[in-house]
Amino acid sequence: MASGAAFVPVKMAPDVDAQPPRRQEPAVQLEIVLKNGRRLLVPSSVEPDALARLLPILEGK
């Protein structure tokens, strides 16, 4: 029996249970001006918890 890497043909079937793509809202950016004068542009879709962890780091606190 031979061993080693081999390529196997794969076919992807469409997911019949998949939801149709939602209409995307226009991309909106928020501008945040930090106390140290830096400007930060973030998408409005950013997770608030992630942003709350990031801002003190960027402000050097």
N, CA, C and O atoms as a GROMACS GRO file, in nm:
protein
  244
    1MET      N    1   0.085  -0.118   0.000
    1MET     CA    2   0.000   0.000   0.000
    1MET      C    3   0.089   0.124   0.000
    1MET      O    4   0.177   0.138   0.085
    2ALA      N    5   0.067   0.215  -0.096
    2ALA     CA    6   0.146   0.337  -0.106
    2ALA      C    7   0.090   0.443  -0.012
    2ALA      O    8  -0.032   0.454   0.004
    3SER      N    9   0.178   0.519   0.049
    3SER     CA   10   0.134   0.627   0.136
    3SER      C   11   0.190   0.758   0.085
    3SER      O   12   0.284   0.760   0.006
    4GLY      N   13   0.134   0.867   0.131
    4GLY     CA   14   0.181   0.999   0.089
    4GLY      C   15   0.064   1.088   0.055
    4GLY      O   16  -0.052   1.048   0.066
    5ALA      N   17   0.095   1.208   0.014
    5ALA     CA   18  -0.008   1.305  -0.020
    5ALA      C   19  -0.074   1.270  -0.151
    5ALA      O   20  -0.009   1.216  -0.242
    6ALA      N   21  -0.200   1.299  -0.161
    6ALA     CA   22  -0.275   1.273  -0.284
    6ALA      C   23  -0.382   1.380  -0.299
    6ALA      O   24  -0.428   1.436  -0.200
    7PHE      N   25  -0.420   1.407  -0.421
    7PHE     CA   26  -0.528   1.500  -0.449
    7PHE      C   27  -0.654   1.419  -0.474
    7PHE      O   28  -0.652   1.316  -0.541
    8VAL      N   29  -0.764   1.468  -0.419
    8VAL     CA   30  -0.892   1.400  -0.434
    8VAL      C   31  -0.989   1.501  -0.492
    8VAL      O   32  -1.001   1.611  -0.438
    9PRO      N   33  -1.060   1.467  -0.599
    9PRO     CA   34  -1.155   1.562  -0.655
    9PRO      C   35  -1.271   1.586  -0.558
    9PRO      O   36  -1.323   1.492  -0.496
   10VAL      N   37  -1.310   1.712  -0.546
   10VAL     CA   38  -1.419   1.750  -0.456
   10VAL      C   39  -1.516   1.838  -0.532
   10VAL      O   40  -1.475   1.925  -0.608
   11LYS      N   41  -1.644   1.814  -0.512
   11LYS     CA   42  -1.747   1.900  -0.571
   11LYS      C   43  -1.827   1.960  -0.458
   11LYS      O   44  -1.867   1.890  -0.364
   12MET      N   45  -1.851   2.091  -0.465
   12MET     CA   46  -1.928   2.161  -0.363
   12MET      C   47  -2.072   2.176  -0.412
   12MET      O   48  -2.097   2.229  -0.520
   13ALA      N   49  -2.164   2.128  -0.332
   13ALA     CA   50  -2.305   2.143  -0.364
   13ALA      C   51  -2.357   2.271  -0.300
   13ALA      O   52  -2.313   2.306  -0.190
   14PRO      N   53  -2.447   2.341  -0.366
   14PRO     CA   54  -2.502   2.462  -0.304
   14PRO      C   55  -2.578   2.426  -0.178
   14PRO      O   56  -2.641   2.320  -0.169
   15ASP      N   57  -2.571   2.515  -0.079
   15ASP     CA   58  -2.641   2.495   0.047
   15ASP      C   59  -2.786   2.535   0.027
   15ASP      O   60  -2.817   2.654   0.012
   16VAL      N   61  -2.875   2.438   0.025
   16VAL     CA   62  -3.016   2.467  -0.002
   16VAL      C   63  -3.084   2.537   0.115
   16VAL      O   64  -3.189   2.599   0.098
   17ASP      N   65  -3.026   2.527   0.235
   17ASP     CA   66  -3.084   2.592   0.352
   17ASP      C   67  -3.030   2.733   0.375
   17ASP      O   68  -3.073   2.801   0.468
   18ALA      N   69  -2.939   2.775   0.292
   18ALA     CA   70  -2.876   2.907   0.312
   18ALA      C   71  -2.977   3.018   0.289
   18ALA      O   72  -3.062   3.010   0.200
   19GLN      N   73  -2.967   3.120   0.372
   19GLN     CA   74  -3.053   3.236   0.359
   19GLN      C   75  -3.002   3.322   0.242
   19GLN      O   76  -2.882   3.328   0.219
   20PRO      N   77  -3.092   3.386   0.170
   20PRO     CA   78  -3.044   3.478   0.066
   20PRO      C   79  -2.967   3.592   0.130
   20PRO      O   80  -2.999   3.632   0.242
   21PRO      N   81  -2.866   3.643   0.062
   21PRO     CA   82  -2.788   3.752   0.123
   21PRO      C   83  -2.876   3.872   0.154
   21PRO      O   84  -2.960   3.912   0.074
   22ARG      N   85  -2.853   3.928   0.274
   22ARG     CA   86  -2.928   4.048   0.311
   22ARG      C   87  -2.874   4.167   0.234
   22ARG      O   88  -2.757   4.171   0.196
   23ARG      N   89  -2.961   4.261   0.211
   23ARG     CA   90  -2.918   4.383   0.145
   23ARG      C   91  -2.824   4.457   0.239
   23ARG      O   92  -2.860   4.487   0.353
   24GLN      N   93  -2.707   4.486   0.191
   24GLN     CA   94  -2.610   4.552   0.275
   24GLN      C   95  -2.640   4.701   0.285
   24GLN      O   96  -2.676   4.766   0.186
   25GLU      N   97  -2.626   4.751   0.406
   25GLU     CA   98  -2.642   4.894   0.426
   25GLU      C   99  -2.514   4.962   0.380
   25GLU      O  100  -2.407   4.901   0.380
   26PRO      N  101  -2.524   5.087   0.340
   26PRO     CA  102  -2.403   5.156   0.298
   26PRO      C  103  -2.300   5.160   0.411
   26PRO      O  104  -2.336   5.175   0.528
   27ALA      N  105  -2.176   5.148   0.375
   27ALA     CA  106  -2.068   5.150   0.474
   27ALA      C  107  -2.060   5.290   0.535
   27ALA      O  108  -2.054   5.390   0.464
   28VAL      N  109  -2.058   5.292   0.666
   28VAL     CA  110  -2.048   5.419   0.739
   28VAL      C  111  -1.926   5.410   0.828
   28VAL      O  112  -1.903   5.309   0.895
   29GLN      N  113  -1.847   5.515   0.829
   29GLN     CA  114  -1.730   5.519   0.915
   29GLN      C  115  -1.752   5.620   1.026
   29GLN      O  116  -1.812   5.726   1.006
   30LEU      N  117  -1.703   5.586   1.143
   30LEU     CA  118  -1.707   5.676   1.256
   30LEU      C  119  -1.568   5.734   1.276
   30LEU      O  120  -1.469   5.662   1.267
   31GLU      N  121  -1.560   5.862   1.302
   31GLU     CA  122  -1.432   5.925   1.331
   31GLU      C  123  -1.424   5.950   1.481
   31GLU      O  124  -1.512   6.014   1.539
   32ILE      N  125  -1.320   5.897   1.543
   32ILE     CA  126  -1.298   5.915   1.686
   32ILE      C  127  -1.168   5.993   1.701
   32ILE      O  128  -1.064   5.950   1.652
   33VAL      N  129  -1.174   6.107   1.769
   33VAL     CA  130  -1.055   6.187   1.795
   33VAL      C  131  -1.013   6.159   1.939
   33VAL      O  132  -1.087   6.188   2.033
   34LEU      N  133  -0.894   6.104   1.956
   34LEU     CA  134  -0.845   6.068   2.088
   34LEU      C  135  -0.786   6.190   2.157
   34LEU      O  136  -0.755   6.290   2.093
   35LYS      N  137  -0.769   6.181   2.289
   35LYS     CA  138  -0.714   6.291   2.366
   35LYS      C  139  -0.573   6.328   2.323
   35LYS      O  140  -0.532   6.443   2.336
   36ASN      N  141  -0.498   6.230   2.272
   36ASN     CA  142  -0.361   6.255   2.229
   36ASN      C  143  -0.354   6.313   2.087
   36ASN      O  144  -0.245   6.330   2.032
   37GLY      N  145  -0.470   6.344   2.028
   37GLY     CA  146  -0.474   6.406   1.897
   37GLY      C  147  -0.486   6.310   1.780
   37GLY      O  148  -0.509   6.352   1.667
   38ARG      N  149  -0.470   6.183   1.806
   38ARG     CA  150  -0.484   6.084   1.698
   38ARG      C  151  -0.630   6.075   1.656
   38ARG      O  152  -0.723   6.088   1.736
   39ARG      N  153  -0.648   6.052   1.525
   39ARG     CA  154  -0.781   6.030   1.469
   39ARG      C  155  -0.793   5.883   1.433
   39ARG      O  156  -0.700   5.824   1.378
   40LEU      N  157  -0.905   5.826   1.465
   40LEU     CA  158  -0.929   5.685   1.437
   40LEU      C  159  -1.057   5.674   1.356
   40LEU      O  160  -1.162   5.722   1.400
   41LEU      N  161  -1.049   5.612   1.240
   41LEU     CA  162  -1.168   5.587   1.158
   41LEU      C  163  -1.202   5.440   1.169
   41LEU      O  164  -1.119   5.354   1.140
   42VAL      N  165  -1.324   5.410   1.212
   42VAL     CA  166  -1.366   5.272   1.228
   42VAL      C  167  -1.501   5.254   1.159
   42VAL      O  168  -1.580   5.347   1.153
   43PRO      N  169  -1.526   5.134   1.108
   43PRO     CA  170  -1.658   5.109   1.048
   43PRO      C  171  -1.764   5.106   1.157
   43PRO      O  172  -1.736   5.069   1.271
   44SER      N  173  -1.885   5.144   1.122
   44SER     CA  174  -1.993   5.146   1.220
   44SER      C  175  -2.028   5.006   1.267
   44SER      O  176  -2.097   4.989   1.368
   45SER      N  177  -1.981   4.906   1.196
   45SER     CA  178  -2.011   4.767   1.234
   45SER      C  179  -1.913   4.712   1.338
   45SER      O  180  -1.925   4.596   1.378
   46VAL      N  181  -1.817   4.793   1.383
   46VAL     CA  182  -1.718   4.746   1.480
   46VAL      C  183  -1.789   4.707   1.609
   46VAL      O  184  -1.884   4.773   1.652
   47GLU      N  185  -1.741   4.600   1.670
   47GLU     CA  186  -1.799   4.555   1.796
   47GLU      C  187  -1.766   4.656   1.906
   47GLU      O  188  -1.648   4.689   1.925
   48PRO      N  189  -1.864   4.705   1.979
   48PRO     CA  190  -1.837   4.805   2.084
   48PRO      C  191  -1.740   4.755   2.190
   48PRO      O  192  -1.657   4.833   2.238
   49ASP      N  193  -1.748   4.628   2.227
   49ASP     CA  194  -1.656   4.575   2.329
   49ASP      C  195  -1.512   4.576   2.279
   49ASP      O  196  -1.420   4.609   2.355
   50ALA      N  197  -1.491   4.541   2.153
   50ALA     CA  198  -1.356   4.543   2.096
   50ALA      C  199  -1.303   4.685   2.091
   50ALA      O  200  -1.185   4.708   2.120
   51LEU      N  201  -1.386   4.779   2.055
   51LEU     CA  202  -1.345   4.919   2.049
   51LEU      C  203  -1.312   4.972   2.189
   51LEU      O  204  -1.217   5.049   2.206
   52ALA      N  205  -1.392   4.932   2.288
   52ALA     CA  206  -1.368   4.976   2.425
   52ALA      C  207  -1.235   4.924   2.478
   52ALA      O  208  -1.170   4.990   2.559
   53ARG      N  209  -1.192   4.806   2.434
   53ARG     CA  210  -1.061   4.752   2.474
   53ARG      C  211  -0.948   4.820   2.399
   53ARG      O  212  -0.839   4.834   2.453
   54LEU      N  213  -0.973   4.860   2.277
   54LEU     CA  214  -0.870   4.918   2.192
   54LEU      C  215  -0.838   5.064   2.225
   54LEU      O  216  -0.722   5.105   2.220
   55LEU      N  217  -0.940   5.142   2.257
   55LEU     CA  218  -0.920   5.286   2.277
   55LEU      C  219  -0.820   5.319   2.387
   55LEU      O  220  -0.734   5.405   2.364
   56PRO      N  221  -0.823   5.256   2.504
   56PRO     CA  222  -0.723   5.289   2.606
   56PRO      C  223  -0.581   5.258   2.560
   56PRO      O  224  -0.487   5.328   2.598
   57ILE      N  225  -0.565   5.155   2.480
   57ILE     CA  226  -0.432   5.120   2.428
   57ILE      C  227  -0.384   5.230   2.334
   57ILE      O  228  -0.268   5.271   2.342
   58LEU      N  229  -0.471   5.275   2.247
   58LEU     CA  230  -0.432   5.380   2.152
   58LEU      C  231  -0.405   5.513   2.220
   58LEU      O  232  -0.326   5.593   2.170
   59GLU      N  233  -0.471   5.538   2.332
   59GLU     CA  234  -0.449   5.662   2.405
   59GLU      C  235  -0.326   5.652   2.496
   59GLU      O  236  -0.287   5.751   2.558
   60GLY      N  237  -0.267   5.535   2.505
   60GLY     CA  238  -0.147   5.518   2.584
   60GLY      C  239  -0.173   5.510   2.733
   60GLY      O  240  -0.088   5.548   2.813
   61LYS      N  241  -0.289   5.461   2.771
   61LYS     CA  242  -0.322   5.451   2.914
   61LYS      C  243  -0.299   5.312   2.964
   61LYS      O  244  -0.321   5.284   3.082
   0.00000   0.00000   0.00000
